[in-house]
Amino acid sequence: MTGIAYTQVTNENFESVYKDIVDKIATAKYVAMDIEFTGQCQTIHKHMDQRYVELANVVKKSAMVSFGVSIMAPNGTLENYDVLLVNQTVHQVDPSNLLFLAHHGFDFNRQLRYGLGYRPGVFNVLNRPKEIKIKRGVRELWVDIHRQLRAHHVPLVVHNGFIDMMYLYHSFITTLPAQFQHFVADLVDAFPGGIYDTKYIARKILDEEVSFLAYLYYQYMRRDNKRKREGDDDDQQQATKKLRDDPSYMPPPICDDYAARGYCEGGYKCVFSHDLNRILERDENLRNSKSKSNPQSLVTPVPVTNAHNAYFDAYMTAYIFNHMTTMMGKEAMEQQIGKLYLMRLDFPLRLIKSQFANTTEEWNTMKKHIDESKQ
Ligand SMILES: [Zn+2]
């Protein structure tokens, strides 16, 4: 549906793809990730200590249903994985989250049958006598991935990823700390390669007016395609003209809520258009008419999908990160390491080592296991 090649990781192919994923992480330039989950916080506090406590409460009661990773190989290609997950403990689901996933093509039947089971919180391997060996599961996979990320200082890339990091931490690393400052201290220590948040960079550094994931992705892809196509203008103009001249096509008006934020109250029932090609074309023409240059932006539409899968979101994040690095340069990009976007706040979450907050005992124990254990 998305046209992007990926591997879905399930209990059917787990053993055969395990080593491949870990090996690719070891040589990766960076790894983008996205998580789909069952619960969201209804209230977003301005005060971060309080926001964290409320989010942690939701994360601890909910579940991850899929985990997408997009791995940038040294040769510049992206390898995409979609890991299907089943939280095997009793947990809550927010029906609106499930509906959202279902309407974007998520297959719950498949998830339950083929998803990899996991138990969140403290990793039970740590309490198990060493002589007892059991079959490795998705938490062992994460430990192996995490070891490579740490050993090779591979950066993680997320888009609006604060809650994703909380889910990842609680599901695959250890129980979320009671206090926000300890969570931050653990994150800093856990990911020495650093974490980038493309939402923060888009909003605060590049001043993008609209910064939801799919919008940025298609906007940057259109720009990249335009640059690539310079030289064969004729074909391009013909293609665009053909599209505009089709008299049978009367599209509905653009949904302004969707165009600004990437979602609207109407959801999949909305009668207005969520067509990103049209939205981007309109916005580009608006910007161009403001700057009084090139009023007719003739960009061939790119195939747009509304698919919303962990692997595709991870892939889009990686694409955006790549585009931004090319635009800004590597050094300017590195200034943005460790700044996570915080909804409704003007400042980012700074992931820097604090002399006041220590890492937690739980993380220290897990760190020892990650760095010292070998499969
Ligand atoms: Zn709408």
Residues whose N, C-alpha, C, O or C-beta is under 5 A from the ligand:
A	BS01	ZN	C255 Y258 C264 G266 G267 C270 F272
